[in-house]
Amino acid sequence: MSVLPAWLRFGSPTILTTQPTIKTDPDEAYVSSSSSPSSSQASIAIVEKADIINSQIADAKAEKAQCIVQTVVDTHSKLLELPHLRPDPVINQLLGNLVSVCSEIHDQEIVNNVLNNPNLLAVLPSLRQICAESESCLELHWAEHILQGGGSNRDSPSEVLDRLRSFPYYANYQDLTRLELCSILSATPSPPKRIAFLGSGPLPLTSLCLLNSLRNHTHPLLHSSSSSSPTDSTAGGQEEDPIVLNIDNDPAAISASMSLSLALGPHAKGMQFICADAGSPSSADLSEFDVVYLAALVGISQSEKEEIMLEVVGRMRQGALLVARSSWGLRTCLYPEVDLAREKLLERLEICVVVHPYGGVVNSVVVARVR
């Protein structure tokens, strides 16, 4: 809120301007006006003070923006010096601080100053690539830890699940999945039964959380709509079990996620896997899926994401939903923003929902329907 209107409304002296006095004496006609010199001087002083305060506010915002830019640029430099991106105390602290800074909420002027800063723009592609690689390393590390944590090949599925839940960001994935399910259910009358996840990674937590919610109807909307759609049942009258097809182009990621799913036993019922490139026409027939997810790390720029989405949408059926993970504000330093309001995309997609979280969930959610 501007300081000047508030100041003038509550604290400024009344400025009086007298109406002109017109005399109609036939021998003398003149117009005279008078005003208080002290009132005029007080008004000028108030405006000057308001200008000073507004200038100080602008300087403070610029200083804050520069501080954020310096933190991000310095963190990028330190990350480049590391011998690897696998989890250890140093990289954990660097990335933890980076995520914390980029998750802060500021007014648009500060955000614009940060994102338009030349020094930040120069490191942004490299920084996003580092974040993508470090996230993959983190997931692979934890997938291996979960599988080996018990020290026995005979660990029960429940023991494996307990170790999975010890993943530091497990609750964050649950929150994100709940947000995405709410967004999906706002765009479709019935819960999805067949989901494809492009870029599932070595630790497919989203897929597991989706299956758990869909199978157990852990969301009120899922429970209320679970019996409302005739397509939810098979020919024998039994409700169709949900499935999630996990697609990733990294063989190590697919191998780790498959091993984890096997170890989870019934807790991973419905998980399927394909090692393929997300944008490859031969990767999978997507026409049979109700929802297709595009992970945040699929495509490192808007142009790459747009190209992949056009290819993916071309293999989806009309009416199916595309869910793309995006970002907003300073969080675009970590993940590129997905803009579906592009001419080619709008020809194929109807944008249904865009959700920007303000809390601990970093990714935004975009849901669009295939035309």
N, C-alpha and C positions, 0 to 999 in steps of 0.2 A: 504494500500500500504506500502510495506517495506520502511523504512527510508533509509537504506543503498544504494539501487540502485539509488534513487533520489539524494542522497548526492554525490555519486561518479560521477553521470552524470553531475550535474550542478556545484558542488562546490569543487571537489577535484582537487588537482594539478596534472598535467600530470606526469605519472611515466615513466621514460625513462630507457630502458634497452639496452645497446649497444651490438651490435653483436660481437661475438668473433673475435679477430684479429689474423689471422694465418700468420706466417712468414715462408717462405720456404728457408731461408738461408741454404745451404748445411751443414754448420758447426753448425747451431743452429736452432732447430725447437721448437717452444713453442706456447702456446695459452694464451692470456691475455684478461681479461675482466675488465671493470670498470663501476661503477654506482655511483650516487650521494648519499652520506650518508644522506643528508638533505631530499631528496625526499623519501627515504625509511622510515625515521622517521616520516615524515608527513603522509604517507600512513598508518602506524601503528596507529598513533594518530586518524586518521579518523575512522578506523575500531573500535577502542576502544570506541570512542564517539558514534558511531552507535550502538554498543552493549549496551552501557549505556542507550541510548534513547529507544531502543527496550525493555530493561528490565523494564524501567519506564512505558512504555505503557502496558506491560504485568501485572505489579503490579497494575496499574490503573484499568485495566479490571477486575482483580481478586477482587479488592476492591469494584468495582461497583457491581459485581455479589454477593459478600457477603452482601452488603447493601440491595440488592433486596431480597435475601434469608431471611435476618433478618426481613425485613418488612412483608413478607408473613407469616413467622413463628409466629411473634408477633401478627399479625392480627388473625391468627388461634387461638392462646391462648385466646385472648380477646373475640372472638366469642364463644368459649366454655364456657366462664364464664357468658354469657347472659342467663337470665331466659327463653327467647323465641326468635324466629326468625322473629316475625311479625314486619312490618315496624314501626320504631320510629327513632328519631334523631340520637341515638347512632349507631344502626345497619346500618342506611342509610349511615352514614359517614364512618363506617368501610368497608362496602362493596363497597362504591363508591371509596374510596382510593385504595382498593384491585384491583378493575377492572381497575382503572387508571394505576396502576403500571404494571399489567399484560398485558396491551394493548400497552405498550411502545415497540418501535422497537429498537433492539440492534443487533450488529454483532453476528455471529454464535458462536464465542468463548465465549462471555458473556452468551448467552442463554444456551449453553452446560454446562458451569460452574454452572449455577443456577439449571438446571434440573437434573444434576448429583450429586448435593450436598446431602449428607446423611441426613442432618437435614430436608431439604425440602421433600425428598422422604418419610421420616417417617410420615409426616403430610398430604401428598397429598391425600390419599383416604378419610380421614376424612374431609379435606377441601372441596373436591368436593361434598361430601355428604351434608355438611352444605350449600354450594352454591345452590345445587339442592333444598333443603328444603326451604331455604330463598326465592328462586325465586317463588316456589309454594305459599308460604305465601304472597308474594308481589302481585301475580296475583289474589289470592282469595280476598285479602283486596281490591283491586281496582275493582274487579267485584262487590263486595258488595257495595262499595262506589258509583259506577256508577248507580247501581239499586236503591239506597236509596238517592242519592244526591239531587234529586229534591224535596224530601219530599212529593211526591204525586204519587199515583198509575196511574195517568192519564197523565203522561209525554208523550209527543209525541215521536215517533221514532227519529226525528231529534234532539230533546233535549237530548235524551239518547246518540245519536251519538256524539254530541258536548262534552258531559262529557267523553266519551270513548277517544276522541281525546286529552283530557287533561292529559291522562296517560303520565308520564314523558318520557317513552321510545317508544311512538307511532311512532315518526319519524324514530327511529332506526329499528322498525319492518317493516316499509314501505321500508326502504333502503335494508334491508335483503331480503324481499320478491322480490323486483325488481332485486336484484342480482341473486336470485334463479330462477326467471322466465327467465332471460337472459340465465342462464346455461341450463335450461330445453329446451328452444327453440333452443339452439345450438346443441341439441342432437336429436331433433324430428322435422319433417317438418310442423307439425300442432300443435296448442295449445291444451293442455289437457282439457277434459271436465269433467272427473270424477277423483277426487283426494281423497285418504284416508290419514288422518294425524294421525299417531300413537304417542300418548303422547301429546295430544292437550292442556291439562291443563284447569284451570278455566277461563282463559282469552284468547280465541282462536283468537288472533290478526292476526296471519299468515293466518289462514283460511279465515278470513274476508277480508284481503288485497288481497289474491289470487282471491276470488270471485269477488271483486270489479274490479280488473284488467281484469279478463277474461270476465266478463259480459259487461264492458264498453269499452273494448279494449283500455285501457289507455297506453299501450306500443305500439310503432310503429310496432314492429314485430308481435304483436297480431293483429293489424289492417290489416297489409299487408297479413297475412296468414289466416285471419278469414274466407275467402270465398273460400280458395283453396282446402279444404279437403271435399270430399263427405260425410264423416262420421260425419261432424258437423251438419247435418240437419236431422230432423226426416222424417218419411214417408210422412207427410203432407207438407213437404217443409219448415217448420219453423226451425229456428236454435235452436239446443238443448241447454237448459240452463245448465250452469256448476253447479256441486254439489261438496261439500266437506264433506266427512264422518269423523267426529271427534271421535277418539277412545282413551279412557283413563281408567286406572284401578281404579281410585279414584272416588267413587260415589259423593263426595262433589264437585269435579272439574266438573264432567258432569252436576250435578244439577245447579251449578252456570253458566256454559257456556250456558246451555239450556235456563235458565231464561233470560240471557242477550240477546240471539238471539231472543227470543220472544219479548222482549222489543224493540229491534231494528227494528222489523217488516220487511218491504221490504228491508232494508239495509242488512239483514241477509238471504235473500232468497237463498236457496240452501244449507243451513247448516243442516246436519244430525248428529245424535249422537248415540254412543254405549258405554256402560260401560263394558269394557273387558280388559284382559291383552294383551299387544301388541304381545307377543309371543305365545299366546294360539291358537291352531288350530281351535278352535270353535268360535273365536272372530268375524270373518267376512270373507265372501268370497271375496278375493282380486282380483280374476281373471277378474272382470269386470272394474277394475280401470286402467286408463292410467298412473297414477303416484301415488306412495306410499311414503309418507314422514316418516322419522324416526327422531323424535325430539332429541335434544342434551342430554336431561335428561333421555332418554330411554337407560338403561344399563349404569352402572357407571364405567365399565372397558372395555378394548378391548375384552376380552374373553366373557363377558356378551353380548356385542353388536354383536359379531360374531355369537353367538348362536341364538340370536333373529333374526338377518338378515337372517340366513339360514332357519329358520322356516317361516319367512315372505315371502322370495323369493319363497319358495316352494308352496305358495298359490297364487302367481302372474302369469299372463300369459306371454308367451314369447314375447319379444319386449317392454314390459312395463318398465317404469323407476323407479328406487329406488333413492330417494334423502335423503342423510344422512347428518345431521349437524355435523360438526367436529370442530377442532381447530388446531392452529399451534403456534410455538414459546412459549413465556411465557404464552399465553392464555390457554395452556394445564393445567395450574394450576387451571383453572376454570372449564373447560370441557375436558373430555378425547378425545384424538385424535382418529379418525376412520381410520383404515388402511385396505383398501379393497384388498391390494396386498397380500392376504393370499391364500394358495393353494385351500382350500375348497371353499372360496368365489369366486375365479377366475374361478372355474369350473361352477359356476352358474351365474356369473355377468361379463359383459364387461364394464370396467371403461371408461366413456366418458369424463367427465370434473371434474377437481379439482380446486377450486378457493379459494385463501387465501387473504382476504381483509386486507388492511393496515390502514384503517381509523377507524371510530367509530363503525363499525359493528364488533362484536367480533367473531361470528361463521364463520367457513369456510363451503364450500359447496362441496359435492361430489355427482356426478350424475353417475349412472351406469345402463346399460340396461340388462334385464334378458335374458339369453341365451335360 
